[in-house]
Amino acid sequence: MEPGEVVAGRYRVVSLVGRGAMGIVWLARDERLDRDVAIKELRPEGTDEGGGDVTKRAMREGRIAARLRHPNAIAVHDVITYGGRPCLVMEYLKSASLAEVTATRGGLPPAQVAAIGAQVAAALAAAHANGVVHRDVKPDNVLLTTDGTAKITDFGVSRAAGLAAVTATGILAGTPAYLAPEIAGGAEADTRSDVYSLGATLYAAIEGTPPFGLEDNAIALLHKVARDPLVPPRRAGPLTDLLLWLLRRDPAERPTMRVAHEALAAAAQGGAVPVPPPRNPTLLLPSSPPRRVSRRNAVVGVTAVALVAAGIALGLVLGDDDTPGAAGSTTTPTTTTTTVPEGCVAAYEITNSWPGGHQVRVVVRNDGERTLTGWQVRWTLPDGEDIGGLWAGRLARDGDDVTVTNESWNVTVPAGGSTEFGFNGSGDDPRVPPVSCQEP
């Protein structure tokens, strides 16, 4: 396409808007309806001879998206072909992407992110009700206007629910840093994977980086997403539990998109959001915060990752990895440490706080000369405090008396080694209680 050219007899091309992994976007003028539109010219990579497969698929998917009319979704007006390539004619919105805004500001306040998420979730819930799975929810595909409106775009690469995420040509649809673990491992995309991707998008908007960071090597990043424990957000404050709900590894434990919309809308208004406890809390804090998104790295993630050879099985590259170690605190810590004769040491640290809540990290260290084959940490909750989401341990309560026991994967602690767990607590004035650690 060239500026000044008239496409499909009605769309006069004005200027180039941008280029992405899946195509080129042009600003055009619809001379029939006298309005600005965006034309997305899709690239035909990964097709059979002549590009027939991608053309048919894009036309079908564009028509599916065109059925969706929602104030928080970029509308698809038309599906055309140009030079044998499929094109989507879409609503044009003067805006910046969430990725651009986050890269510029270095992270947004949790309340603002909740408001953005509520709008996006509303559109995705409507899509899911129409049998459409987006498959590529990410900050680049969330557009923000100056009045606070958020709209999800790129429904042109969506699919009807139930179709395979990995195509016959070995193309994995989606952006690795925002894929759900099951999709990174080769499963089919469904509405629950969109919920996870929304959670990863909101996580990145607050933290400045997606849950598993960024890797230039797409296969290495897929490995992390599919197998590594999740890093709990450090800046999300009262939104932490809700984000972790969206990001649960088990798809069955995530909320539906409609429930996510309701919860995010309540959080944006400052309301309390009840979050069901996870059945298998297996989150773990990292040894150091992941690197933040730069303007260069913001475009590293690709919309479709081609596996190097069709014969590569994800199982071959998703091998075992070392468990991350102890996390560093981003705030001035408040800590208590208790040692018992067996060599078990527990350090309780308040790493973050916000009105009505706080985040705690407890490091279990083995100062003895033999390997611990299990551990228990006990304390009594200070008056007015309670425990919310817990990760990397199993919680037992007897009134205000708390016991956290190891999970199966962190049961042993070698001499001189450590492991840790964490939780979100409630209470206006968090205090550090005495803790004890022992081997069961």
N, C-alpha and C positions, 0 to 999 in steps of 0.2 A: 504494500500500500504506500501511497505517497500523499502528502498534503495537497488538498485541492481535488483529489480524485473522488468520484462518486461511485459508491459501492452498492450493489443490489438495486440500483435505480433510485435510491432515496437518501443514502447516508454519505454526506460529503465529509471526507477526512480533513480534520483541522490540524492536529499535531500528534506527535508521539507522547504517550503518557509514561510508559515504562516497559521493561522487559522482565520476564520471569522464566522459571524453569519450564513452565507449561505453555508459554506463549508470549505474544506481544500485545500490548493494550494501546489503543488509539482513542483520542478524543475526536468525535465526529458530530455533525449536525444532522438531525433527522429533518430533512426538508419537507417531508409530508406532514409531520406533526409539529414542526417548528420547536424542537427541543434538543438539548445536548444529550448525547448518548456515549457510552464507552463500547468500543468494539474490541473483543478479545479474539485474536487470531491464534488458534491453537496449533501447536507444533505436532507434526505427524510421526515423531520418533517412536520406535518400538512397534511398528505395524508390519503387515505383510506387504508384498509388492503393490505399489500404487497407493498405500496408506488407507485401503478400504476399511479395515477393521476400526481404526481410530476414528475415522469419519462417521461411520455408522454409530459407534458408541457415543461419540460426542454429541451427535444430533439427537440420539435418544435421551441422553442424560440432560442435555440442554432443554429438551421438551419437558422432562420431568421437573426440572428446576423452574421452568416457566409457569408451571401450575401453582407454584408457591407465591402467595401474595402476603407479605408481612411487613410491617413498618420497620422492623429491624433486620431485614434481609434485602440485599441489593437485588432488585427485580431483573429478570431476564425478559427482554421484550421480543426478541426474534432470534431465529437460528438460520444462518445463511452459509453459503460457501463462497470462497474467494480463491481463485487460482488452484482449485482442487482441495483447499484447506477448509476445515470447519471453522466457523466464526460464531461467537455469541455476542449478540447486541444487548447491552445491559444498561441499567440506570447509571447515569454519571453523577458522582457525588464529590463535591469539593471537600476534601478531607485529608487526614494523615492516617497512616496505619498505626495500630497499637504498637507494632515493632518500632516504628520511627519515633513515636512519642516516648516509649520506654528507653530507647537508646539515647535520646536527647536529655531526658530528665533523670535517668539512672534508677528508675523504680517509682511506682505511684503509691499513694496512700491506700490502705486496705478498703476504706469505705468507697473510694472512687472506683477501685477495681471491682468491688461487689456490685456497684451500679452498672458498670460496663458488662460484667458477667451476667447480670439479670436480664439485660436486653438481648444479649447474644443467645442465652439459654431459651428465651421466649421464642426466638426465631427458629432455633434448632428443634425445640419441642414441636412447633408447627410442622417442620419438615419431617420429623419422625412420625407424626400422626398421618402424614401422607406417604409413608413408606420410603422416605429418602434418608440415606445416611450420608453425611457430608464427606467424611474420610480425611479431610485435611484442615481441621480446625487448628489455627495457629495465629500468633500475633500479626503476621503479615496479611491475614485474611479478615482481620477485624478493622473496620474503618471508623474513625472518630471525627465528628464535626466539632466546630468551636462551641456549639450550644450543648454539648454533652451527649448527643445522640451517637449510639453505636450500632453498626450494621455489619452482619457477616456477609462475606462475598465468596466468590468461586464455587458456587453450587454447580457450575458447569462441569466440574470433575467429580461430582457426587455419583452415587450409585443407588439403585433400589436395594433395600435391605435384603440380605441373604446371599448376595453375590460375592465371589471370592475376592479377597484383597490383593492377592498376588496373581497377576495375569499369566496366561500361557507363555508369554515371552519373557517371564522372569522379572517383571516390573513390580516393585512394591509401591503401591500408591500411598502417598502421605509423606510427611516430613519427619525424619527419624527422631529428632529431639522431642517431638510432641505426640509420637505414636503411643498407644496403649501397649503394655507389655505383651499381651496375647497377640497383638498384630505384629509386633517386632519379632515374635517367635513363629510367625507363619500362619496364624489363625485368620478366620474371615472377619471382616469388619461388620459391626452392627451398631445399634444405637448406643450401647454401653461403651464402646470404644470412643464414640464422639464425646461422651461425658468425661472420660479420662482426658482426652485431648483438650477439652475446655478447661479442666482443672489445671493441666500443664500450662496452658496459655495464661491463665490468671496468676498462677505461681510465678511465671516469668515476668509478668507485669509488675509484681510486687518486689521480687527478689532481684530482678535484672538479668536472670539466667534461667533456663528451663530446669526441671528437676534433676536431670542427669548431665547438666552442663552442655558444652558444645565440643564436638570432635570433627576435625577435617575428614577423618576416616569414617565413612558412613557405616561400614560393617562393625567397627569397634563401638560406635555409638549404639547400633542396634543390639549389640552384645550387652551393653550396660542397661539399656531400657528393658530388655527381656529378662535379665538375670539379677542385676544388682539391687540391693535394698534402696528404698527411697530416702532421700535427704529431706527431713522436715523443714519447712520454711522458717526463717529466723526473724522476718520482719512483718509477718502477717497478723500478729496480735490476735484479736478476737476472731479473725477469719481463719485461723490455723486449722481448727477442727473440721470446719466445713471443706476447706481445700483438701485435707487428708481424706475426707469421705469421698470426694470426687476422684481422688487418685488411688483408691484402694486397688491392690493388685488383682484381687478376685473380682471379675466383672459382676458377679451376682451380688456383691456387697455394695456396689455403687448405687446412688439414687437414679431414678429415671430423670430424663432431662426436664420434665415438667416439675418434678419435686425440686430439682436443682434450681430452677428458675424461682420457685417460691422461696426457697431458703436464701438465695442470693439477694432477692428483693427485700426480704426481712432484714438481712444483715446490712444492706445499704442504708436502711432506715434506723440502724442502731438496735434492732430487736434481737432478742435471744433466739438462737437457732439450735433446737435439740438435735444431736447427732447420735445415731445408734452406735454402740461400741463395736469395734471389729471383732469377728470371730477368731481371726488369727493375726494379732498384731505383730508384725515382723519388720518394722521400720528400724533404721539404724542411722545415727548421725555420722557424718563424714569426718575424716581427719583434718580437713581444711575446707573452707568454703569454696565452691566451684567458681571458675572464672566468670566474670560478668560479660554481658553481651557488648561488643564494640560494634561500630557501624560496619566494619569489614566483616566481622563474624556473623552479623545479623543476616547476611545473605548467603552464608556458607551452606545452611540446610537446604536440600533440594526437595522439590515437590514429588519427584519420582526417583527412587534409587535403583539403578540397574545393577543386578548382581553380576559380578565379573564373569561368571560362566554359568550356563543354565544347569550344569551338573553340581554346583555347590549347594550343599544342604545346610540349612541354618544350624542344624545340630552340630555340624563340624566346626562352626565358628563360635558357637555359644557354649564354650567349655567352662569349667569351673574357674572361679576367680578368687583372689584373696579377699577376705572380709575387711572392709574399711576399719580404720582404727578410731581412736578417740577424737572428739571434736574440739575445736577451739571456740572460745566464747567471743561474741562480738560486743559484749558489754562488760563493764566492771563487775566481776563475779562476787556473789555472796556465797560462801562455801562453809560446810562443816565436814570434817573427816573423822572417821572412827576406825580403829584397828582392834582386831581380836587375835588371840594367840595363834589361830590356825594360819594366819598370814593374809586373811581377807580384809581388804580396806575398801570402804565405801566413801565417796566424796559427793555430797549433795550440793548442787550449784544452781542458783537462779540465773538463767542466761538472758532472760528477756521479761519485760512486764508491760502491761497496759492497763487502763482502767477496768477493774473487775477481773483481771486475769494475769497469768504469768506462765512462763515456760521453764521447765526444770530439766537439768541433765544430771544423771547419777553415774559416776564412773566407778566400776568395780575393778580393783587392782589386786593382783596377787603378789604380796611382798614376801611370801614364804619360799621355801626351797623345793617344794614339790608341786605338781599340777593340781589345781582345784578341779574336782569332778562334779561340780555343781555349786550354786550359790544362792543365798537368800538375803535380801536387804529388808530391814524392818525399821519403821518409825511410826510415830503418832502424829496425825494431822494437827497442825495448830488450829486454834479456835477460828471458826469462820472460813476455813479453807476446805476445798474439795478437789478431787482428781477427775479430769476429763479423759481425753484420748491418751492411751499409753502405747509406746512402741518398744520393741526389742525385749519384752519381758511379759510375764503373766501375773496379773493382779489378783490379790485376795484381800478382802476387807472383813474386819470384825469391829463394827462401829467405826471409831476413828483410828483404830490400829490397822496399819497397812503392811502387807508383805508382798514383795515383788520377787518372783523366782525366775530363774533362767529359762530361755526357750531351748528347744532341742539343738539348735544350731550354734548357740553360744554357751553351752553347758560347761565346757572345759576352758580353763584359764591357765596357761602355762606359767611357771615361775618367772616373775618379772614382767608378765604380760597384763593386759587389761581388756575389758569389754565395757559396754555401757548401755543404759536404757534412758528413756526420757518420757515426759508427759506434759500435758497442759493442765494447769491448775486454775481454780477460781478463788476469788477472795480479793478484797480491796487493799490489804496490807500484807503481802507475802513475807513469811519468815522462814528461816532455815532451822528445821528441827534436828535434834540429835538422831543419828542413824546408826544402825548396827549391821554388820555383814558377817555371815557365817556359812560354812559348808554344811548342807543338810545331812 
